[in-house]
Amino acid sequence: MNKALLTLTLIGTLTLTGCGAFKNNLGRAAEALSSGNYVVTVWSGDKAVRTYEVKNGFINSEKESDGWFFMHNGKLIRVSGTVTIEQQ
């Protein structure tokens, strides 16, 4: 609970300061704190080769990579390359 309160306090403080970079990343921070429904599609050229439906989950970016990872049917899935992620 204290971590959530600290996070909200920090967000509120930085929002009031008018920091442009912070405002651009505010949406990402809000998404990181809440789960959602997503459709992840992996592409090869103009053809969809794999589609995942993530229900009430999180999509996370790989650090220093073009990849993404998430849980699907109890398994960790990692994708990279041409990927589209649609929030439902």
C-alpha positions in Angstrom: 0.0 0.0 0.0 2.8 2.4 0.9 4.5 1.8 -2.5 1.2 2.7 -4.3 0.8 5.8 -2.2 4.4 6.9 -2.9 3.9 6.3 -6.6 0.7 8.3 -6.7 2.4 11.2 -4.8 5.3 11.2 -7.1 3.0 11.2 -10.2 1.0 14.1 -8.7 4.1 16.1 -7.9 5.7 15.7 -11.3 2.4 16.4 -13.1 2.1 19.8 -11.3 5.7 20.8 -12.3 4.9 20.7 -16.0 7.7 18.3 -17.0 7.0 17.5 -20.6 8.9 14.3 -20.7 7.0 13.1 -17.6 3.7 13.9 -19.2 4.7 11.9 -22.3 5.5 8.9 -20.2 2.5 9.2 -17.9 0.4 6.9 -20.0 3.1 4.2 -19.9 3.3 4.5 -16.1 -0.5 4.2 -15.7 -0.5 1.1 -17.9 2.4 -0.5 -15.9 0.2 -0.2 -12.7 -2.9 -1.8 -14.2 -3.6 -4.9 -16.2 -5.6 -5.0 -19.3 -6.7 -7.0 -22.4 -4.4 -7.1 -25.4 -4.1 -8.7 -28.8 -0.4 -9.3 -29.7 0.3 -10.1 -33.4 3.7 -11.2 -34.7 4.3 -10.3 -38.4 6.5 -11.7 -41.2 6.3 -9.2 -44.0 2.6 -8.4 -44.4 1.5 -11.8 -43.1 0.4 -12.4 -39.4 2.2 -15.5 -38.3 1.0 -15.7 -34.7 -1.6 -14.0 -32.6 -2.0 -14.0 -28.8 -4.9 -12.8 -26.8 -3.9 -11.6 -23.3 -6.8 -11.3 -20.9 -6.3 -9.2 -17.7 -2.5 -9.3 -18.1 0.5 -7.2 -18.6 2.7 -6.6 -21.7 6.3 -5.7 -20.8 9.1 -4.5 -23.0 12.5 -6.2 -22.9 15.3 -3.9 -21.6 17.7 -2.7 -24.3 15.9 -4.8 -26.9 13.0 -4.6 -29.5 11.3 -7.5 -27.7 8.2 -7.9 -25.5 7.2 -10.5 -23.0 3.9 -11.5 -21.3 2.2 -14.5 -19.8 -0.2 -16.5 -22.1 -2.0 -19.7 -20.8 0.4 -20.0 -17.9 3.5 -19.8 -20.1 6.0 -17.0 -20.5 6.0 -15.7 -24.1 8.8 -13.5 -25.6 8.4 -11.9 -29.0 10.6 -9.6 -31.0 10.8 -8.1 -34.5 7.7 -6.7 -36.1 4.9 -6.9 -33.5 1.7 -5.1 -33.0 0.1 -4.8 -29.6 -3.5 -3.6 -29.4 -5.2 -2.7 -26.2 -8.8 -3.9 -26.1 
